[in-house]
Amino acid sequence: MALTNTAGGPDRPASTTASQLRQGLSQRQLNMIALGGVIGAGLFVGSGVVIQATGPAAFLTYAVCGVLVILVMRMLGEMATANPSTGSFADYAAKALGGWAGFSVGWLYWYFWVIVVGFEAVAGGKVLAYWFDAPLWLLSLFLMVLMTATNLSSVTSFGEFEFWFAGIKVATIMIFLGVGTAFVLGFLPGHDLNFANLSAHGGLFPKGVGAVFAAIVVVIFSMVGAEVVTIAAAESRDPLRAIQRATNSVVARIAIFFVGSVFLLVVILPWDAVELGDSPYVAAFKHMGLAGADQIMNAVVLTAVLSCLNSGLYTASRMLFVLADRREAPARLVRVSRRGVPHIAIMCSSAVGFGCVVMAWLAPATVFLFLLNSSGAVILFVYLLIALSQLVLRRRTPAARLQVKMRFFPVLSILTVAGIFAVLVQMAFDHTARTQLWLSLLSWAVVVAVYFVTKVATRPRPARN
């Protein structure tokens, strides 16, 4: 069965070049991508930063961010089930808000993920250095080559790698949830029912209620990736079913994996005992008496990094493919290999990742830091355009095609837009995030400027008499 990309942009008819993509993702692979794809190093390691910043109330920060992500996923699920397509974000934004919005979403989302690919390669190299005595740049390049080869092989290879990566992450969290629940309820030998850490050491809000909302800036980025399944679903045999299942299960995934596990962390450990830079999950496992927790969790963190690198390269290449299909990127990028993958788009996205690794080695405090900061708030701009697109497209879509609906429309949709704006305003007043916001706005301004410049440059000129 061929996949037809129905997105043609506002100014031209739909093309069928996307029909060359091979539908090689199975429902088993998509289910696991949806289940574990959002779990990354941001949870396993970054949760310690959030706990230090908020105290035991850290789980409330994850809950607030989780609600925002769930609402965005619901909006995206509504649009994707009505019109599933690879690179759907760009398609929907263009149809709802105009060509500039589709161009912005496509290029900003691509930019975000290629920077993530480079960052995760460097992070993975640091994890490998735990076991191997080799230069960081060499270990990072090895991971980049490995994941690039995986994506070039076939979409099935990507899906199989992601299936096992996600499976390991999910299994780790489930084990932690099981052992942690038994520990705090006093079911383990030598331990009694104890929730004292929620109120000891300064109470539930030792740094004030405001700290719960201030930490949203950190947490929101650890949940990025839930939307990737809507892109991957377009390369499956049953896109509609995959998107529906992913959208309907996102509430349970965030409630259990993020809110549930962080709640257990702050119950098991005193919040002020969590060391910055270390995984609080390692500390919790050690506290519960699990030997070798550092070795096990280091391997799990490496798995999470590889998963993010793998899916980031996949997502970036598909978005670049769609941009080329929409004639908003070089036409050559729309070509696919005999295996049905957009190999040129993969190589171009990978090349930027390689460049980031080189910059992390040569200029970590200047160029690499600039790249990270200039992409920091980009995903929030993408989410904002997704939310605005749903507000417009909902009114244009026949009721029969709305198999997944954003409930209480338009109230929840408007609240979602307001919530994203609130996070951006919070970044503007947060000295640690302010630079990311302004540089990310600069990135968006450059993308919009490029769109209008290219529109003017390619506009047909009137014939001379």
N, C-alpha and C positions, 0 to 999 in steps of 0.2 A: 504494500500500500504506500503510495507516495504522499509525502507531506506537502501541502500547498500553503505557501505564505500568502495570506490574503491582504497583507499590508502593502499598500502602494504609495502611501503619503497623500497629502491633500492635493497635490498638484499633478499627479499622474496616475494612470491606471495601475492596478495591482500586477505585480510580476509573478512569475512562477519559478524563478531560479531556486527558491528554497526547496522545491520539490526534489532537488538532488540530494538533500540531506537524508541520510539513512536512519530509519526508525529502529535503532538498535538497543534502546533501553527497555528492559523488561519491567513489569509491574513490581516485581520483587526488589529490583534495584531502586526504582522510584520511591517505593515505600520507605526504604532505609535512608535514602537521601533526604526525604521529607522529615523522617524521624530524627536523624542525627546530624544532618547537615549544618544546623544552626549552632551546634555545640563546638566550640573552638577553644584555643588557648586563652581567649578573653574571659572564659568562664573558669577554666582550671587554674589560671594564674592571676588574671585581672581581678577576680572577685576579692582577692586579698586587699587590693587598693581600695575597693569600695567599702569593705568592712572597716578598714582603718579610717576612712573618711566619714562614715556614718554611725559606726557602732553596731549593736545588735539589730537596729532597724534597717540594716542593709537589705533584708529580704523584702521590705516594703518598696524600696527603690526598684528592685527587680520586678515587683508586681506592677508598679506604675508603668515602667517601660514595656513590660509584657503586654499590658492592655493596649498601648499605642501600636505596638507591632502587630498584635492580633487584629486591630481595626484596619490597619493598612493592608494586611494580608486578606482580610475579608473583602475589602474594596477591590483589590487586585484579582482575587478569585472570582468576583462577580464579573469583571470585565473579561478575564481570561476564559471562563467557561462559555461566555456569549460569543467569543471570537478568539480561540486559542491560536497562537502563532509564536514562532521563535522571535525573541527580542520584543515581546509584547509591550514593554514599558514605552519604548519609543513610538510604537504604532498607536497606542491609545492616546498618548500625549499629543501627537500630531493631529489625530482626528478631532480631539476635543478642544485643544487650545491653539493649534496652528503649527506650521512647519518649524518655527523657532523652538517650540517646546519639545517636539519629537527629536530634533537635532540636539538640543540640550541634554535631554534624558539619555539618549544613546551615547554621546561622547563623554558626558560626566560619569555615567555608570561604567563605561569602558575604562576611563581614567582611574576611577576609584579602584577597580579590581586589578589593573596592572600594577599599581603601586602596592596594593595588598600582596600580590604575587611576589614582588621583590622583597617586601618586608618579611613575609612568611619564610622565604628562602633563607634570609639572614637569620631569622629566629630559629629555623630548623637546623642551620649550621651550628648555632650555639648549643642546641640540645645534643647534636652529634658529638660536639667537642667534649661532652661529658664522658664519652667512651673512647673517642679516637683523638690522638694527638696529631692534628693536622691544621694547616691554616684555615681560618674561618671562611675566607673567600673561596677556597677550594671545596670545602664541604657544602657551601651554599650553591656553588655552580653545579656540583654533583646532583643535588636535589632538583635544581632547575632542569637539568638534562633529563633526569629520570621522569619527571612529571610531563615535560614536553613530549618525550617519546610515548608516554602513555596516551596522551591526548591525540597524538598523530596516528597512533595505531588504529583506533576505531572508537566510536562512541560507546560500544559495548565494553571496551577496555576501561574507559573512563568510569562507566557505571559500575563495573566489577570492583575496581579499586575503591571507589567511593562507598560501595556496599560494605566492604570489609572495614574500611576506615571508620565509617559511621557506626558499624556494628560494635567495634571495640570501644568507641566512646560511649555508646548507649549502655553497653554491658558494664563499663566502669561506673557510670552514674547509678545504674540500678543496684550494683553491689554496694556502693556507698550508701544509697538510700536504705537498703535492707539492713546492713550492719549498723548504720547510724541510728535508724529508728529503734532497733533492738537495744542499742547502747543507751539512748536517752530514756527509754521506757523501763530500763532496769532488767531486761531479759538476759543480759550477758552476766556470767558469773563474776561476782565481786563488785557489781555496779548497781546502784539504786536509781529509781525514777528521779530525774534531776533536771529542772529547767532554770536553775539559779543564774546561769550566765546571761539570761535575758534581762535581768533586773540588777545584777551586781555590776561593779565597775562603772558606776555612773548612771545606771538605769538604761531603759530602752533607747532613749535619745540623748546620749552623753554629749553630743555636739549640737544639740538643738534639732527641732523638727525641720528647719530649713536645710540641714545637711542632706536629708533624704532626697530633696528635689535638686540640690546642687550636684549630687552624684549621678543624676540622670544622664548627664553629658557623657560620662564614662561608660555607663551600663548600656546605653542605646547602641553603641558600636559593637558590643559583644554579642548582640542579638542579630546583627546583620547577616543575611544569608537565607532567611526563611523564604524569601521570594524567589530564590534560584530554581526551586522545583517547578515553578510556572514556566520557566524557560526550558528546562530539561524535558518537561512533559510533552512539548511539541515534537520531540524526537522519540516518542513512545508510540505504541500501537493504539493506545486508548487515552489520548490527552485529556478528554473531558473527565473521565473517571479519576485519573491521577490528580488533577487540579482540585476536584471536589474533595477527595480524601485528604489531601494536604491542607486545604483550607479548613475543613471541619476538625482536623486533629491538632491544629496549631495551638488551641487553648490548652489542651492536655499536655502537649509537649513543653510549653513554656511554664505552666503551673508546676509540673513535676520536676523537670530537669533544672530549671533556673530557680524559681521561687522555693520549691521544696528542698533542693539540695543546699541552697544558701541559708535557709532557715535552720537546717540541721547543723551547718557549720557554726553558726553563732550560738547554738545551744550547746554544742560539744566543746567549743573553744572559747575562752575569754577573748572578746574582740580586740583588746589591747595587747594580746599575746601573738597576734598574727604579724609575721614579718613581711615587710614590703619586698616584692621581687620573688618571694617564695610562694609555692602553691599551698593555700590553706588546706587543700584536700590531703596533701602529704602529711601536714601537721595533724590533721584530724585522724587519719589512718594510724599514725604513730601513737597518738593519744589513746586510741582504742586498742592498741597492742598488736597491730599488724606489722610483722617483721618485713623488712625489705620494701617498705612503702615508697621510699625515695626512688629506687630503681624502677619499680612498677609504674609509678606516676610519670617518671621521666619518659618512659616508653609511650605512655598514653598521650602525654603532651606532644611528643614527636608525631604520633598518629594524627592528633588534632591539627598540627601545623601542616602536615602533608595533605590532609583532607582539604584544608582551606586553600593550599597552593593548587591542588588538583582542580577543585571546583572553581577557583578564581580564574585559572587559565581557561577552563572550559567556558565560563560565563563571559569573560572578556572577548574571547574569539567569536562566540555566537553574536554578541552585540556588534562587533566589528563587521561580521558577515551581514547582518541586517542593515547596518548603515550603508554598506556597499550596495546591497539590494535596493535600497531606497535612493541610490545615487548621491549619497551624502558622504561617501568615502570612495577611494579608488576602485574602479570596477573589477580589477584583478582579484580583489579580496573575496569576491563572491564565488570564486572557483572552488570546487571540491575535488578531493582525491578519489582514486578508485575505491577506497574504503568508505566513501561517503562522508568524509569530514572536511571542513573548510581549512585545509592545510596551510594556505598562505596567511589567513587570518590568525591561525594558531601561532605560526612562526613570528609574525609581526608583534603579537601580544607578548610572546615569550621573549622577543628581543628587548622590549621595554623592561621586562622583568630582569633580564640579564644586565641591562644598563643600570638598574637600581642596585643590584648586587655590587657592581663595579663602583658605583658612587658611594655605597655604604663602606667600601674598602678604602677608596681614595679620599672622599670628602664627607665623612659621616656627620660632621657638625655644621655643614653648610648646605651643599646640594641635596644630600639625602634627607636632611632635616626639613629643608624647604619643600621637597616633594611630599613628605609625610604630612606636613602642616597644610599644604595647598589642596590636599584631598580629604582632610579631616572631617569637614562638614558636608562634603559633596553628597553623601548618601541621604542626608536629611533633605537636601534640595530635590533629589530624585523622589523621595517619599512624598514631599509636598506636591510635586507635579502629578504623581500618581493619584493622590487624594483629590486634587482639583479636577483631574481628568474624569474620575468616577462621578463627581458632582454633575459634570456636563453630560457624560455619556449615558448615565442612568435614565435621563429624560428622553434620550433618543432611541433607547433599546426597547424592542417589543417585549411585553411581559412573558411571552412564551419562551424567550431565549434566556431569561434570568433564572437559571437553575441553581445558582448560588446568589443569595441576596444579602446586601448590606442592610441589616435590620434598622428599624426606626429612621429610615431615610426621610428627610435630609439631616435630621438632628445629629446623629452620630457622625455623619460625614463632616459636618461643619465643626463639631467638637474635635475630630481628628486633625483637621487643618489647624485649628486653634492650638491644639497640643503640640504640633510640630513647630509652629511659630513660637510657642512658649519656650521650647528647648533651645531654639536659635537665639531668642532674647537672653536666656540664661547664659548661653555661651558668650554673648557680648559683654556680660557683667562678670564673668569668671576669668580672672587673670591668667589662669592656666590654659583656658580654651579660646581666649579672645583672638590670638594670632591665627589659630586654625580657621576660625569663622571668617576673618577678613581675607586671608589668603584663598580660602575656598570660594568666597564671593568673587575674588579676582579671577579665579579659574572659570567660574560661570560667566563672568562678564566677557572674558576672552572668547569663550565658546560662542556666545550669542553674537559677538562682534564678527567672528569668522563666518557665522551663518549669513548675516546680512551682507557682508563683503562678497561672499561667493554668489549670493543671489543677484547682486548688482553686476558682478563680473560676468555671470553666465546668462544675463537677460538678453534676449534677442534684440539686436539693434535694428531700427527701421531702415529699410532699403533706400538708398539714395536715388534720386531721379536722374 
